[in-house]
Amino acid sequence: MDVTDLTRRLIGFDTINPPGQEAEAMAFCADLLRGGGFDVEIIAQGPDRSNLIATKGTGAGQALGFTGHLDTVPLGGSAWRYPPHDGLIEDGKLYGRGSTDMKGGVAAFLCAALDAPVPPGGIAILLTAGEETGSDGARAMVAAGPLPPIGALIVAEPTANRAVPGHKGALWLRFVFHGVTAHGSAPEAGVNAIELAMAALAQIKMVDLGSAHPVMGAPSLNIGTISGGLNTNSVPDRCEVTLDLRSVPGVVHDELVAKIEACLPAGAELSRIIDLPAVWTAPNVPWLAAITALSALEAGQPSDPMAMSYFTDASIFTPALDGVPTVILGPGEPGLAHKTDEYVALSRLEEAVRIYRAALGQWEG
Ligand SMILES: [Zn+2]
């Protein structure tokens, strides 16, 4: 199995999300894995969409797990120099939507898993749909039933093959404030929903979001959108606000939501748009230290811990697997994710296969 060919095949499936339509690409991967002796389970997720769990040699002990998503973001407004689904190669770079984020990563672990001897505890592969819209596929998989027994998880999102121990969490909230409308010349006759929002936001800005993390830094809060009012001479009876909170390990989102809810006036509504906890494995956990050493050896990447700025399906899978050691490590270039003329370096693809194969070789179940 050639990793470049497989990446090109996966890029050839248009899985731009929305709408996603990952089912055909998922079926292709299912056939490949079945041909390699894996047991494959497809978990449907609406029309033309599905997720996949593949296992080989599991049943005793704990498998080494790999995960990746098959959906991609839209192409964006700028014209592409390289057709986004053709997988053209130039100067050692393979171009296409999803090359970096993250069909290259998926192709690399599929190649390693299909070629390597099965380690004690086995291999488990989790392929998801709908990651780019907030890990919908991963959530559907966890809801569908228990995941296979996995002892450590490799998330093949783009890190240029650096071993990255985690990322911040994301908690996006929407509030709707309700007031009572009145003529703008007699505001005392109404209840101003924008003023309710202003008062609540002033309090929310004072909420303690938790202590800074030594690698990730401080948690953050951004008021992203606010809208309310229909015309200047009326008291607005509705105001809607969205917040983007980025949390660090140790912050429990439910507790944060409770603190924020306490700042809201009676009758205000709160809903969660995205709720993905932070992911972090202590860099001195022996398995992570070993993967970090492999990354340094094969990819020449530094060994000091860093955190990615994006979030991943690990926010769903790692807690569902009782917080197993997790690393984000994939061949894509993190700076190219979601960009026009996204590419993955062929050398990074080969490195990733070597790192994943070595990780399987070291795995003791
Ligand atoms: Zn991704």
Boltz pocket constraint, residues with backbone or C-beta under 6 A from the ligand:
constraints:
  - pocket:
      binder: B
      contacts: [[A, 69], [A, 101], [A, 102], [A, 131], [A, 157], [A, 158], [A, 311]]
      max_distance: 6.0
